[in-house]
Amino acid sequence: MPRRVRPLALLAALIGGAVLAPVFSADAPTYDGDLSDNPRAQLGRQLFFDPILSRDRTVSCASCHQPARAFADDRALSLGVEGRLGTRNTPSVMNSAGRTRFFWDGRSETLEEQALAPIANPLEMDLPVDDAVARLLADPAWVARFQDTYRAAPSPRTLGRALAAYQKTLNTVDSPYDRYALGQEDAISDAAKRGRLLFITKAQCVSCHAGEDFTSDRFKNIGIYNGREFNDEGRGGVTGDPAQKGEFKVPGLRNVALTAPYMHNGMFKTLREVIVYYDDPGKVIPDSIGRDAQLRDPLHLTEAEIDDIEQFLHTLTDDRFASRATSSTASPP
């Protein structure tokens, strides 16, 4: 069986070698539509797709975390109840197990806490968690499901645990890059192979996007903050630390080709626009405040190199995940 690798092993896989190691452990739970042996995740899946958790019963978790989009949204800013516009781009909830800090600003410490926050958010589902629980308690079918699963009635604790249990199954393990990392040379194109090397050398992407999910799981100011038209303080707004203004959680790159638009504000529509931005951030936002020193100088990527990096990023799409997720857009029974 393939084994879970440490970041240094992943770096070796990125650089090259005779036989490359896979990125995810094969025994990790994967999204395959069959949760019959995982009753907690099965309950969480039912809740995830049911609009009962929104004030007017029109919005579910899956309304913004769309399976066909790798559990992200194709809008720059998602729409909540009554068409209310959110303030940030919806991040994917894939590959969340084992991570620390959630949301772009890291305001939730656990996945269980994160799962409850959109329910109460006035711009999203706009239903106090206690009211959501009361709705579930008023429905004998939901009460029976919780009793069967947790031997307890619906509560904020069991609701958060069920939603988190489902999100923890949303892992991806079978992308072209993974097959290439196992030694299948023809799994990715020559352009993608060149892009892979650029990713860790000239483009320096691996300094933040490393590890099993291609993320440092840290916060970074990449230059999309100037205190004026780009005034979202990100992590600094949570901690109150001026040095962290404009810092946002580094997202993972698994299935990144499916999750456009990009950045916390959804300002870039394509992967190419993202790469062009990183090539010279100061050219796009010259008056940014606190941009990380590593992004101070232009990379001077050629058009062909940008093409190659984009091709590499496409190899991180788990085709099996995407096809099965597409078939699960409707509320499950």
Buried (B, 14 or more C-beta within 10 A) or exposed (E): EBEBBEEEBBBBBBEEEEEBBBBBBEEBBBBEEEBEEBBBBBBBBBBBBBBBBBBEBBBBBBBBBBBBBBBBBBBBBBBBBEEBEBEBBBBBBBBBBEBEBBBBBBBBEEBBBBBBBBBBBEBBBBBEBEEBBEBBBEEEEBBEBBEEBBEEEBBBEBBBBBBBBBBBBBBBBBBBBBBBBBEEEEBBBEBBBBBBBBBBEBBBBBBBBBBBBBBBBEBBBBBBBBEEEBEBBBBBBBBEEEEBBBBBBBBBBBBBBBBBBBBBBBBBEEBBBBBBBBBBBBEBBEEBBBBBEEBEEEBEBEEEBBBBBBBBBBBBBBEBBBEBBEEBEEBEE
